[in-house]
Amino acid sequence: MTTEKGSISIHTENIFPIIKKFLYSDNEIFLRELVSNAVDAVQKIKRLAALGQYNGELGEPQVEVSLDAAAKTITISDNGLGMTAEEIKKYINQVAFSGASEFVEKFKDAKDANEIIGKFGLGFYSAFMVADLVEIQTLSYQEGAEPAKWTCDGSTSFEISEGSRTARGTSIILHINAESEEFLNEGKLQEILDKYAKFLPVPIKFGTKTEQEEDGVDDEDKPKYKSVEVDNIINTTNPIWTKAPADLSDADYLDFYKQLYPFSEDPLFWIHLNVDYPFNLTGVLYFPKVKDDFDMQRNKIKLFSRQVFITDEVKDIVPEFLMLLHGVIDSPDIPLNVSRSFLQADSNVKKINSYITKKVADKLAELFNKDRKAYEEKWSNIGLFVKYGMISEEKFYDKGKDFGLLTNTKGEHFTFEEYKEKVAPVQTDKNGTVVYLYTTDPDKQDGFIQSAEKKGYDVLLMNSPIDNHFVSSLEQKLEKTQLKRVDASVANQLIEKDEVLESVLSEEQSTSVKAIFEKAIAKPNFSVEVVGLNPDDSPVTVTMDEFMRRMKDMAKMGGGMSFYGNMPDSYKVAINGNHKLVSKILASENEEEQSKFAKQAVDLALLSQGMLTGAELTAFVSRSVELI
């Protein structure tokens, strides 16, 4: 073969700086691209052999990554198709560079990599991000083919000459530049391969590793071991998402989960995704035990394309409410930009999003219908997903209302329909509206819960981070239903009925009691009223209006209610006119004593809700000692 030098016919001399600037935000991607190309070449020769178009010896399909730190080279070799000199000219010089030229013309003024569309086929040129010289040594599978060598120093000049390769396949030798010498480190390369090539479909060899194997027995008849050097194969070529669910056991799914997330607890359950029309998608999604924000952020869903890891930023593919799931999704139909770093807006992405939503809903319905008791036991973990989904996705709500659960303070679970049937007879107000009572903190609101239960009311537990929004959503969805926090008012007034318990006080006495308490409280944001309650109920109850409190809670969560968040807190103080303490206050002719008892009763009400702090708490303790 004669040596051929040439210049690639393109319109710009500075193509590589532009490619580097826009293609890759992370230069470690070069290894992913070159290893992926090598895997493609191996798979193609296997395909030709299967079709009878290649009759030579296949050998063991393999890609090898090797490092020579002294020579400052990284080599990616495969035993795939190989190329002839003519194919190098076509695929490396013409196709890729013409794509590069088109890329430069179209995007020389682009400011953001998001603007780049993935149709240029420039993966090979990621090599020039880390190398100042790239060499290809290749031998085609075609009979009579001669080995060929291609070299390029990152300019538009190239050289093709006779190669030295004697076996079918291709080696890409990267002469690493001074700025990229961090990659001349075995640990660094292992880390990148673990990240991107862990599940590629062809074995990837990277050096060797030491393993122990049995070597007879010792004098005590115990097995002896010897150290042996074996190939370090870094990948699992047939991960579980490439297999049929019927061929997998629970142990297989759990083992794979441990492989993905080594330090996590076992998941609650999983969903195997497998669809080939109208798009191709496989994967396994796991429902984890939700513990804290750290776990949520650390263990993300991983996106693959033909078993090559792409990213763990999957917000467009996976519905937002399922972003807390773990696992993998693999689809060659997800459109990526040229660096595979960004998803492109596309109808397939929307279809995939809808498909995953449906699969999750179907799986939850199946679990609920198959074994309700086991489903209820998992509810504390999966309830967050279900509620979030019902709030954010209309289609999910339509399915979720059949397996979404409401839990009361006794730990009992009900479907939406079951709960309405349970409470409607007792908790329907005079206007025909069913009132659901709920608590966000059963310990703090225990007194209110007990008062409600004395009246035969049931109280729901709504103490997850999302329940404030869920409560509002339920009110909009459920017909003639209202939700009230159990401490929104005194028990008698939570659900308006026709029957009213009258106060034993005269109008004059009520006015007098109101004045005594207003003076004792002396705060403009506390409004006092005297009401008729059961004599056994608390003498004083402090509440915040349901609407105002809910708006303020939403403002805290960034729910677009900042106007309410800036308003001062206002409270309603209900004085139980039928309580004996009120009679005692009225009977006293000592104004100081009246004020002391009134203040003590109000402070007790505030203390029961954790609202008594600082100097007011200290004064309450001193007064309590004095009264004893």
C-alpha positions as CSV (number, residue, x, y, z in Angstrom):
1,M,0.0,0.0,0.0
2,T,1.3,3.4,-0.8
3,T,1.3,6.1,1.8
4,E,-1.3,8.8,1.1
5,K,-1.4,12.2,2.7
6,G,-4.3,14.6,2.2
7,S,-6.3,17.5,3.5
8,I,-9.9,17.1,4.3
9,S,-12.0,19.4,2.1
10,I,-13.9,21.5,4.5
11,H,-14.5,25.2,4.8
12,T,-12.8,25.9,8.1
13,E,-9.4,25.2,9.6
14,N,-10.5,25.4,13.2
15,I,-13.1,22.6,13.2
16,F,-11.7,20.8,16.3
17,P,-11.8,23.8,18.7
18,I,-15.4,24.3,17.7
19,I,-16.3,20.6,18.1
20,K,-14.6,20.6,21.5
21,K,-16.5,23.7,22.6
22,F,-19.9,22.5,21.7
23,L,-19.9,18.8,21.6
24,Y,-18.8,17.7,25.0
25,S,-19.2,19.4,28.4
26,D,-17.3,16.5,30.0
27,N,-14.2,15.2,28.3
28,E,-14.4,11.8,29.9
29,I,-17.1,11.0,27.3
30,F,-14.3,10.1,24.8
31,L,-14.0,6.7,26.3
32,R,-17.8,6.0,26.2
33,E,-17.9,7.0,22.5
34,L,-14.8,5.0,21.4
35,V,-15.8,1.9,23.4
36,S,-19.4,2.1,22.0
37,N,-18.1,2.3,18.5
38,A,-15.9,-0.8,19.1
39,V,-18.9,-2.7,20.5
40,D,-20.9,-1.8,17.4
41,A,-18.1,-3.2,15.2
42,V,-18.1,-6.5,17.1
43,Q,-21.8,-6.8,16.9
44,K,-21.8,-6.1,13.2
45,I,-19.4,-9.0,12.5
46,K,-21.5,-11.3,14.6
47,R,-24.5,-10.2,12.6
48,L,-22.7,-10.9,9.3
49,A,-21.7,-14.3,10.5
50,A,-25.3,-15.1,11.5
51,L,-26.5,-14.1,8.0
52,G,-23.9,-16.3,6.4
53,Q,-22.0,-13.3,4.9
54,Y,-18.9,-14.0,6.9
55,N,-17.5,-17.5,7.2
56,G,-14.2,-16.9,8.9
57,E,-13.4,-17.7,12.6
58,L,-15.3,-15.3,14.9
59,G,-13.3,-15.9,18.0
60,E,-14.4,-14.6,21.4
61,P,-16.1,-11.2,20.8
62,Q,-14.3,-8.7,22.9
63,V,-13.2,-5.0,23.2
64,E,-10.0,-4.3,25.1
65,V,-9.0,-1.0,26.7
66,S,-5.3,-0.7,27.5
67,L,-3.2,1.9,29.1
68,D,0.5,2.7,28.6
69,A,1.3,5.5,31.1
70,A,4.9,5.6,30.1
71,A,4.1,6.1,26.4
72,K,1.1,8.3,27.3
73,T,-1.3,6.3,25.2
74,I,-4.7,4.7,25.7
75,T,-5.7,2.1,23.1
76,I,-9.2,0.8,22.4
77,S,-9.1,-2.4,20.4
78,D,-11.9,-4.7,19.0
79,N,-12.1,-7.8,16.9
80,G,-15.0,-6.5,14.9
81,L,-15.5,-5.7,11.2
82,G,-12.3,-3.7,10.7
83,M,-11.9,-1.3,7.8
84,T,-10.1,-1.1,4.5
85,A,-8.2,2.0,3.5
86,E,-11.1,3.0,1.2
87,E,-13.6,2.6,4.1
88,I,-11.4,4.8,6.3
89,K,-11.5,7.5,3.7
90,K,-15.3,7.2,3.4
91,Y,-16.3,6.8,7.1
92,I,-13.6,8.8,8.9
93,N,-12.6,11.5,6.4
94,Q,-15.8,12.0,4.4
95,V,-18.8,11.0,6.4
96,A,-17.7,12.2,9.8
97,F,-15.9,15.3,8.6
98,S,-18.7,16.3,6.3
99,G,-21.0,16.0,9.2
100,A,-18.5,18.1,11.2
101,S,-18.5,20.7,8.5
102,E,-22.3,20.9,8.4
103,F,-22.2,21.1,12.2
104,V,-19.8,24.0,12.2
105,E,-21.7,25.9,9.6
106,K,-25.0,25.5,11.4
107,F,-23.8,26.0,14.9
108,K,-20.8,28.3,14.8
109,D,-22.9,31.0,16.4
110,A,-24.7,28.7,18.9
111,K,-24.3,29.7,22.5
112,D,-25.6,26.6,24.2
113,A,-25.0,22.9,23.6
114,N,-28.8,22.4,24.0
115,E,-29.2,23.9,20.5
116,I,-27.3,21.1,18.8
117,I,-29.3,18.3,17.2
118,G,-27.9,14.8,17.2
119,K,-27.4,13.9,13.6
120,F,-23.8,14.5,12.8
121,G,-22.2,11.2,13.8
122,L,-19.2,12.8,15.4
123,G,-18.6,10.4,18.3
124,F,-15.2,9.3,17.0
125,Y,-13.9,12.9,17.1
126,S,-14.4,13.1,20.9
127,A,-10.9,11.5,20.8
128,F,-9.4,14.8,20.0
129,M,-10.6,16.3,23.3
130,V,-7.9,14.3,25.1
131,A,-5.4,13.4,22.3
132,D,-3.1,15.6,20.2
133,L,-2.5,12.6,17.9
134,V,-5.0,9.8,17.0
135,E,-3.9,6.7,15.2
136,I,-6.2,4.0,13.7
137,Q,-4.7,0.5,13.0
138,T,-7.3,-1.7,11.3
139,L,-7.8,-4.9,9.2
140,S,-11.0,-5.5,7.4
141,Y,-12.9,-8.9,7.6
142,Q,-13.0,-8.9,3.8
143,E,-11.0,-11.6,2.1
144,G,-7.6,-10.3,0.8
145,A,-7.9,-7.1,2.7
146,E,-4.7,-5.3,3.7
147,P,-4.1,-3.7,7.1
148,A,-4.4,0.1,7.0
149,K,-3.2,2.9,9.3
150,W,-4.7,6.4,9.6
151,T,-3.2,9.2,11.6
152,C,-4.4,12.8,12.3
153,D,-3.1,15.4,14.7
154,G,-6.3,17.3,15.1
155,S,-5.9,19.5,12.1
156,T,-7.5,18.9,8.8
157,S,-4.5,16.9,7.6
158,F,-4.5,13.1,7.6
159,E,-2.2,10.3,6.5
160,I,-3.2,6.8,5.4
161,S,-0.4,4.1,5.1
162,E,0.1,0.4,5.4
163,G,-0.9,-0.9,8.8
164,S,0.6,-3.4,11.2
165,R,-2.5,-5.2,12.4
166,T,-2.5,-8.9,11.7
167,A,-5.9,-9.9,13.2
168,R,-9.4,-8.7,12.1
169,G,-10.6,-5.6,13.9
170,T,-9.6,-2.1,14.8
171,S,-7.4,-0.4,17.3
172,I,-7.7,3.3,18.1
173,I,-4.5,4.6,19.7
174,L,-4.8,8.0,21.5
175,H,-1.6,9.9,22.3
176,I,-2.8,11.8,25.3
177,N,-2.2,15.6,25.4
178,A,-0.6,17.4,28.3
179,E,-3.9,18.8,29.6
180,S,-5.5,15.4,29.8
181,E,-2.9,13.4,31.6
182,E,-5.4,12.7,34.4
183,F,-6.7,9.9,32.1
184,L,-3.3,8.1,32.2
185,N,-4.4,6.7,35.5
186,E,-5.7,3.1,35.8
187,G,-8.2,4.0,38.6
188,K,-9.6,6.9,36.6
189,L,-10.2,4.8,33.5
190,Q,-11.8,2.0,35.6
191,E,-14.1,4.5,37.1
192,I,-15.2,5.8,33.7
193,L,-15.7,2.3,32.3
194,D,-17.7,1.4,35.4
195,K,-19.9,4.4,34.8
196,Y,-20.6,4.1,31.0
197,A,-19.7,0.5,30.0
198,K,-21.0,-1.5,32.9
199,F,-23.7,-3.2,30.9
200,L,-22.5,-3.1,27.3
201,P,-23.4,-6.3,25.3
202,V,-19.8,-7.3,24.4
203,P,-17.2,-8.1,27.1
204,I,-14.9,-5.2,27.8
205,K,-11.4,-6.1,29.1
206,F,-9.4,-3.7,31.0
207,G,-6.1,-5.2,32.3
208,T,-6.1,-8.1,34.7
209,K,-7.1,-8.7,38.3
210,T,-6.1,-11.2,40.9
211,E,-8.5,-13.9,42.1
212,Q,-8.2,-16.7,44.6
213,E,-8.8,-20.3,43.4
214,E,-8.7,-23.6,45.3
215,D,-5.4,-25.4,45.2
216,G,-5.7,-28.7,47.0
217,V,-5.9,-29.1,50.7
218,D,-3.5,-28.5,53.6
219,D,-2.3,-30.9,56.4
220,E,-5.6,-30.4,58.3
221,D,-7.6,-31.3,55.1
222,K,-8.7,-27.7,54.7
223,P,-8.8,-26.1,51.2
224,K,-5.8,-24.2,50.1
225,Y,-6.0,-21.2,47.7
226,K,-3.6,-19.7,45.2
227,S,-3.6,-16.3,43.5
228,V,-4.2,-16.3,39.8
229,E,-4.3,-13.4,37.3
230,V,-7.5,-13.3,35.2
231,D,-8.8,-10.9,32.6
232,N,-10.6,-7.9,34.3
233,I,-13.9,-7.9,32.4
234,I,-15.7,-4.8,33.7
235,N,-19.2,-5.4,32.3
236,T,-22.3,-7.6,32.6
237,T,-23.2,-8.3,29.0
238,N,-26.8,-9.5,29.6
239,P,-28.3,-7.3,32.3
240,I,-31.8,-8.2,33.5
241,W,-33.6,-5.6,31.5
242,T,-32.5,-7.4,28.3
243,K,-34.2,-10.6,29.5
244,A,-37.8,-11.8,29.7
245,P,-39.5,-11.4,33.1
246,A,-40.5,-15.1,32.9
247,D,-36.8,-16.0,33.0
248,L,-36.0,-14.0,36.1
249,S,-36.6,-14.7,39.8
250,D,-37.1,-12.2,42.6
251,A,-33.5,-12.9,43.6
252,D,-32.3,-11.8,40.2
253,Y,-34.1,-8.4,40.5
254,L,-32.8,-7.9,44.1
255,D,-29.2,-8.8,43.1
256,F,-29.4,-6.3,40.2
257,Y,-30.7,-3.6,42.6
258,K,-27.7,-4.2,44.9
259,Q,-25.4,-4.0,41.9
260,L,-26.9,-0.5,41.0
261,Y,-27.2,0.8,44.6
262,P,-24.8,-1.2,46.8
263,F,-25.7,0.4,50.1
264,S,-29.5,0.6,49.8
265,E,-32.2,-1.3,51.6
266,D,-34.1,-3.8,49.5
267,P,-36.8,-2.1,47.4
268,L,-40.5,-2.7,48.0
269,F,-41.3,-4.0,44.5
270,W,-40.4,-3.4,40.9
271,I,-41.9,-3.0,37.4
272,H,-40.3,-4.6,34.3
273,L,-40.8,-2.4,31.3
274,N,-40.8,-4.0,27.8
275,V,-42.4,-2.4,24.8
276,D,-41.4,-2.4,21.1
277,Y,-44.2,-0.4,19.5
278,P,-44.7,2.5,18.9
279,F,-41.2,3.0,20.4
280,N,-38.6,0.6,21.8
281,L,-38.1,0.7,25.5
282,T,-36.9,-1.8,28.2
283,G,-36.0,-1.3,31.8
284,V,-36.7,-2.1,35.4
285,L,-38.1,0.5,37.8
286,Y,-37.9,-0.1,41.6
287,F,-40.0,1.4,44.3
288,P,-37.6,2.2,47.2
289,K,-38.3,2.7,50.8
290,V,-38.3,6.5,51.0
291,K,-36.2,7.6,53.9
292,D,-34.6,11.0,53.4
293,D,-33.7,13.5,50.8
294,F,-30.1,12.2,50.6
295,D,-31.3,8.8,49.3
296,M,-33.7,10.5,46.9
297,Q,-30.9,12.6,45.4
298,R,-28.2,9.9,45.4
299,N,-30.0,7.0,43.7
300,K,-31.4,8.2,40.5
301,I,-32.9,6.4,37.5
302,K,-30.2,5.7,34.9
303,L,-30.9,6.2,31.2
304,F,-29.2,3.9,28.7
305,S,-29.3,3.7,24.9
306,R,-28.5,0.1,23.7
307,Q,-26.9,-0.7,27.0
308,V,-24.6,2.4,26.9
309,F,-25.1,4.6,30.0
310,I,-26.2,8.1,28.9
311,T,-27.4,10.1,32.0
312,D,-29.3,10.0,35.2
313,E,-31.2,13.2,34.4
314,V,-34.4,11.7,33.2
315,K,-37.0,14.3,34.1
316,D,-38.5,14.5,30.6
317,I,-38.9,10.8,30.2
318,V,-40.1,9.9,33.7
319,P,-43.1,11.7,35.1
320,E,-42.0,14.1,37.8
321,F,-43.9,12.2,40.5
322,L,-41.9,9.1,39.8
323,M,-38.5,10.8,40.0
324,L,-38.0,9.2,43.4
325,L,-38.0,5.7,41.8
326,H,-34.7,3.9,41.1
327,G,-33.7,1.6,38.3
328,V,-32.8,1.7,34.6
329,I,-34.5,2.7,31.3
330,D,-33.0,1.7,28.0
331,S,-34.3,3.1,24.7
332,P,-32.6,3.7,21.4
333,D,-35.6,5.9,20.4
334,I,-35.0,8.6,22.9
335,P,-33.6,11.6,20.9
336,L,-30.4,12.9,22.3
337,N,-28.3,15.8,21.1
338,V,-25.0,15.1,19.4
339,S,-23.1,14.7,22.7
340,R,-25.9,12.6,24.2
341,S,-25.9,14.9,27.1
342,F,-29.4,16.5,26.6
343,L,-32.7,15.0,25.7
344,Q,-34.5,16.6,22.8
345,A,-38.2,17.5,23.0
346,D,-39.9,14.9,20.9
347,S,-43.3,13.1,20.6
348,N,-41.6,9.8,21.6
349,V,-40.5,11.2,24.9
350,K,-44.1,12.2,25.6
351,K,-45.3,8.7,24.6
352,I,-42.7,7.1,26.8
353,N,-43.7,9.3,29.7
354,S,-47.3,8.3,29.3
355,Y,-46.4,4.6,29.0
356,I,-44.4,4.6,32.2
357,T,-47.3,6.4,34.1
358,K,-49.7,3.7,32.9
359,K,-47.3,0.8,33.8
360,V,-46.9,2.1,37.3
361,A,-50.6,2.6,37.7
362,D,-51.3,-0.9,36.5
363,K,-48.7,-2.4,38.8
364,L,-50.1,-0.6,41.8
365,A,-53.6,-1.7,41.0
366,E,-52.4,-5.3,40.5
367,L,-50.7,-5.2,43.9
368,F,-53.8,-3.7,45.6
369,N,-56.2,-6.2,44.1
370,K,-53.9,-9.3,44.6
371,D,-53.0,-8.8,48.2
372,R,-54.6,-5.8,49.9
373,K,-53.0,-6.5,53.3
374,A,-49.5,-6.5,51.9
375,Y,-50.3,-3.4,49.9
376,E,-51.5,-1.6,53.0
377,E,-48.2,-2.6,54.8
378,K,-46.3,-0.8,52.0
379,W,-48.5,2.3,52.0
380,S,-46.4,4.4,54.3
381,N,-43.6,4.1,51.7
382,I,-45.6,4.2,48.4
383,G,-48.3,6.7,49.5
384,L,-46.0,9.6,48.7
385,F,-45.7,8.5,45.1
386,V,-49.4,7.8,44.7
387,K,-50.5,11.1,46.2
388,Y,-48.0,13.1,44.2
389,G,-49.1,11.3,41.0
390,M,-52.8,12.0,41.7
391,I,-52.1,15.7,42.3
392,S,-49.9,16.1,39.2
393,E,-51.3,13.8,36.6
394,E,-55.1,13.7,35.7
395,K,-54.8,10.3,34.0
396,F,-53.0,8.9,37.1
397,Y,-55.7,10.2,39.4
398,D,-58.4,8.5,37.4
399,K,-56.7,5.1,38.0
400,G,-55.3,6.0,41.4
401,K,-58.6,6.7,43.1
402,D,-59.2,2.9,43.1
403,F,-55.9,2.1,44.9
404,G,-55.1,5.4,46.7
405,L,-55.7,5.0,50.4
406,L,-56.8,7.3,53.3
407,T,-55.4,6.3,56.7
408,N,-56.9,7.4,60.0
409,T,-55.3,7.9,63.4
410,K,-56.1,4.4,64.4
411,G,-53.9,3.1,61.5
412,E,-56.9,1.8,59.5
413,H,-56.8,2.1,55.6
414,F,-59.7,3.0,53.4
415,T,-60.2,3.5,49.6
416,F,-61.8,6.9,48.8
417,E,-65.2,5.2,48.3
418,E,-65.0,3.2,51.5
419,Y,-64.1,6.2,53.6
420,K,-67.0,8.3,52.3
421,E,-69.3,5.4,53.3
422,K,-67.8,5.2,56.7
423,V,-68.0,8.9,57.8
424,A,-71.0,10.2,55.8
425,P,-73.7,9.2,58.4
426,V,-72.0,11.1,61.2
427,Q,-69.9,13.8,59.4
428,T,-72.3,15.4,57.0
429,D,-73.1,19.0,57.8
430,K,-76.5,20.7,57.6
431,N,-75.8,21.6,54.0
432,G,-75.3,18.0,52.9
433,T,-71.5,18.3,52.6
434,V,-69.4,15.5,54.0
435,V,-66.6,16.9,56.2
436,Y,-63.3,14.9,56.5
437,L,-61.3,15.8,59.6
438,Y,-57.5,15.3,59.5
439,T,-54.4,15.9,61.6
440,T,-51.0,16.8,60.5
441,D,-49.4,16.1,63.8
442,P,-51.3,13.6,66.0
443,D,-49.1,14.2,69.1
444,K,-49.4,18.0,69.0
445,Q,-53.1,17.9,68.1
446,D,-54.0,15.0,70.4
447,G,-56.5,17.1,72.5
448,F,-58.4,18.1,69.4
449,I,-58.4,14.5,68.1
450,Q,-59.9,13.2,71.4
451,S,-62.5,15.9,71.4
452,A,-63.5,15.0,67.8
453,E,-63.6,11.3,68.6
454,K,-65.9,11.9,71.7
455,K,-68.4,13.2,69.2
456,G,-68.1,10.0,67.1
457,Y,-65.9,11.7,64.4
458,D,-63.1,9.9,62.6
459,V,-59.8,11.7,62.0
460,L,-57.5,11.1,59.0
461,L,-53.7,11.2,59.2
462,M,-52.2,13.7,56.7
463,N,-48.6,14.2,57.9
464,S,-46.5,13.6,54.7
465,P,-44.7,16.5,53.1
466,I,-47.2,16.5,50.2
467,D,-50.4,16.2,52.2
468,N,-51.1,19.9,52.3
469,H,-51.5,19.9,48.5
470,F,-53.2,16.5,48.5
471,V,-55.9,17.8,50.9
472,S,-56.7,20.7,48.5
473,S,-56.7,18.4,45.5
474,L,-59.2,16.0,47.2
475,E,-61.6,18.9,47.9
476,Q,-61.6,19.7,44.2
477,K,-62.0,16.2,43.0
478,L,-64.5,14.7,45.6
479,E,-68.1,15.7,45.2
480,K,-69.7,17.7,48.1
481,T,-66.7,17.0,50.4
482,Q,-64.8,19.4,52.6
483,L,-61.6,18.7,54.5
484,K,-60.8,20.5,57.8
485,R,-57.8,20.1,60.1
486,V,-59.0,18.9,63.4
487,D,-57.7,21.9,65.2
488,A,-59.4,24.4,62.9
489,S,-62.2,25.0,65.4
490,V,-63.7,23.6,68.6
491,A,-65.2,20.1,68.1
492,N,-68.8,21.4,68.2
493,Q,-68.1,23.8,65.3
494,L,-66.0,21.6,63.1
495,I,-69.1,20.2,61.4
496,E,-72.0,22.6,61.4
497,K,-75.2,20.8,62.5
498,D,-78.7,22.0,63.1
499,E,-78.4,21.2,66.9
500,V,-76.5,23.9,68.9
501,L,-75.4,23.5,72.5
502,E,-76.3,26.8,74.2
503,S,-74.1,28.5,76.8
504,V,-75.5,28.7,80.3
505,L,-74.2,32.3,80.6
506,S,-76.4,35.3,80.2
507,E,-75.5,37.8,77.5
508,E,-74.2,40.1,80.2
509,Q,-72.0,37.4,81.7
510,S,-70.7,36.4,78.2
511,T,-69.7,40.0,77.6
512,S,-68.0,40.2,81.0
513,V,-66.1,36.9,80.4
514,K,-65.0,38.1,76.9
515,A,-63.6,41.3,78.3
516,I,-61.7,39.5,81.1
517,F,-60.0,37.2,78.6
518,E,-59.3,39.9,76.0
519,K,-57.5,41.9,78.7
520,A,-55.6,38.8,79.9
521,I,-54.4,38.0,76.4
522,A,-53.8,41.5,75.2
523,K,-52.8,40.6,71.7
524,P,-54.4,42.2,68.6
525,N,-54.2,39.0,66.5
526,F,-56.3,36.9,69.0
527,S,-60.1,37.3,68.6
528,V,-62.1,36.0,71.6
529,E,-65.6,34.5,71.5
530,V,-67.7,32.8,74.2
531,V,-69.3,29.6,72.9
532,G,-71.5,26.8,74.3
533,L,-69.6,23.5,74.5
534,N,-69.8,20.4,76.5
535,P,-68.8,21.1,80.2
536,D,-66.2,18.3,79.8
537,D,-64.4,20.0,76.9
538,S,-61.4,22.3,77.4
539,P,-62.2,25.7,79.0
540,V,-60.2,27.5,76.3
541,T,-59.4,26.4,72.7
542,V,-57.0,28.4,70.4
543,T,-57.5,27.7,66.7
544,M,-56.5,29.2,63.3
545,D,-59.0,29.5,60.5
546,E,-58.7,26.5,58.1
547,F,-58.5,28.5,55.0
548,M,-56.0,31.0,56.3
549,R,-53.8,28.2,57.8
550,R,-53.8,26.2,54.6
551,M,-52.9,29.2,52.5
552,K,-50.0,30.0,54.9
553,D,-48.8,26.4,54.8
554,M,-48.8,26.5,51.0
555,A,-46.9,29.7,51.0
556,K,-44.2,28.0,53.1
557,M,-43.9,25.3,50.5
558,G,-43.7,27.8,47.7
559,G,-47.2,27.1,46.5
560,G,-47.7,30.5,44.9
561,M,-49.5,31.9,48.0
562,S,-46.8,34.4,49.1
563,F,-49.4,37.1,49.8
564,Y,-50.8,34.9,52.6
565,G,-47.4,34.0,53.8
566,N,-46.6,37.6,54.5
567,M,-49.8,38.2,56.5
568,P,-49.5,38.0,60.3
569,D,-50.9,34.9,62.0
570,S,-54.4,35.4,63.4
571,Y,-56.1,33.1,66.0
572,K,-59.5,32.4,67.3
573,V,-59.9,31.9,71.1
574,A,-63.1,30.0,72.0
575,I,-64.1,30.3,75.7
576,N,-66.3,27.3,76.8
577,G,-69.1,29.2,78.6
578,N,-70.3,25.9,80.2
579,H,-67.0,25.0,81.9
580,K,-66.7,25.3,85.6
581,L,-63.5,27.4,85.4
582,V,-65.6,30.2,83.7
583,S,-68.1,30.0,86.5
584,K,-65.2,30.3,89.0
585,I,-63.8,33.4,87.2
586,L,-67.2,35.1,87.2
587,A,-67.7,34.2,90.9
588,S,-64.4,35.9,91.9
589,E,-64.6,39.6,92.8
590,N,-60.8,40.0,92.7
591,E,-59.8,41.4,89.2
592,E,-56.2,40.2,89.6
593,E,-57.4,36.7,90.4
594,Q,-59.8,36.7,87.4
595,S,-57.0,37.8,85.1
596,K,-54.6,35.1,86.5
597,F,-57.1,32.3,85.9
598,A,-57.9,33.5,82.4
599,K,-54.3,33.9,81.5
600,Q,-53.5,30.4,82.9
601,A,-56.4,28.8,80.8
602,V,-55.2,30.5,77.6
603,D,-51.6,29.5,78.2
604,L,-52.7,25.9,78.8
605,A,-54.4,26.0,75.4
606,L,-51.3,27.5,73.7
607,L,-49.1,25.0,75.5
608,S,-51.1,22.1,74.2
609,Q,-50.3,23.2,70.6
610,G,-46.6,24.0,71.2
611,M,-47.3,27.7,70.8
612,L,-46.1,28.8,74.2
613,T,-42.4,29.7,74.2
614,G,-39.7,32.0,75.6
615,A,-40.7,34.5,78.3
616,E,-44.4,33.5,78.1
617,L,-43.5,29.9,78.9
618,T,-41.3,30.9,81.8
619,A,-44.1,33.1,83.2
620,F,-46.6,30.2,82.8
621,V,-44.4,27.9,84.8
622,S,-43.9,30.5,87.6
623,R,-47.7,31.1,87.7
624,S,-48.4,27.4,87.8
625,V,-46.1,26.9,90.8
626,E,-47.8,29.9,92.5
627,L,-51.3,28.4,91.9
628,I,-50.2,25.0,93.3
